[in-house]
């Protein structure tokens, strides 16, 4: 049984930083594609960043230069370092895991497993 458990969300002021973690069990973080998505009420879930098993990364233009995705194989954990946060980054953030060949990993349907989400709130 695969479980993804996010942590690290919270409330910060604009310009601040947060580091999200996604602890995986029943799934090896370097075996497939993993990603961070975010969603605000009334909008579709959007990809923030994803990491393929071979190490290829993608970061959305809206967060490029501010967010960094990484994985800690020893701890079987996916991370998202978020710097220079703005109110527009406020959302529920979800960790997702998929197969090795995940059709690029750009869409929610490319992933099989999801965490419960962690809320990030950035105030101005």
N, C-alpha and C positions, 0 to 999 in steps of 0.2 A: 504494500500500500504506500503510495507516494504522498508525502506531506511536505508542504512548503509553508514556512512560518516567517512572516515579515516582522521586523522590529525596527525601531529607530525613528519613527515618525514623531511629530510633535508640532509645537507652535514656536515660530521664530519671527524676528523682525526682518524686514527687507535688508538684504545685504549679508544676512547670516548664512550659516551652513548647517547641514544635517547629513548624517550618513545612515543610509538604510541597509539593513542586512536581511537576507533570506536564507534561513537554515533549511536544508533539504534532508529528507530521510526517505529511503526507498528509491532514491534517484541520485545518480552521481553527476555533480554539476559540470564536469568536463566531458560528459558522454553525449551531450546533445546541445541544442540551442536553448539559451535562457535569455529572458528579457524582463525589462521593467516597463510596465504600462501605467498610465494614470487616467483617471476619469473624474469628471465633475458632473453633478446632477444635470440631466437633460442633454448631455453630450455623449458622443461615442468614446469608447475606450481608445486611447491613442498610445502608440509606441513611443517610449522615451529613449530607450537604448536596448541593444541586444548584443549578445556575445555568442558566437558559434563555437562548436567544440574545438575547431582548429585554431581559435583565437581571434578570428576576424570580428571586428567590432563595427557597430553602427550606432550613431548618436543623432537624434533628431536635430534639425537646424535650430529649433527653438531653445535648445539647451546646450548646443555645441559650445565648447570652451568653458562651460560652467559645471557640467555633470560628467562623471566618469564611472563607467561600469567596469567591474572587475570580479574575479572569483578567487576564493581561497580554497584550493583543492584539499589542503590538509584538514580544514574545518568543514569541508563540503558546504560552502556558503557562497552565495552571490551577494555582491555589494553594489551600492550606488552612492557615490560621494557627490553631494549637491552643494555647490558654492554659489555665492552671489545670488541668493534666492530673491525672487520678486513675488508680489502678490499673484501674478499670473501662474505661478507654479503651484498654487493652492489646489489640492486634489487628493483623492484617494489613490495611493500608489499600490500596484499589484506586481508581485513576482510571478513569472510564468516559466514553465519548462516544457520542452518538446523533444521530438526525436532528433537524431543526428541530421537527417535530411528533412528540414522543416520548411522547404519552399521559400527560403530567405528569412523567414521569421519576422516579417514585417506586419503581419496581421494577427489578431487574436485567434483566429481559427487555425493558425499554424502550430498552436500550443495545445498540449493535452492536459496539463496540470496547472492549477492556479492556487495562490495563497489567498488568505482571507482579506488582505489589504491592510495598509497602515495609513493613517491620515496625516497629511502635511498641510499646515496652515501658515501662510506668510502674511504678516500684517505690515501695512505701510507706515 
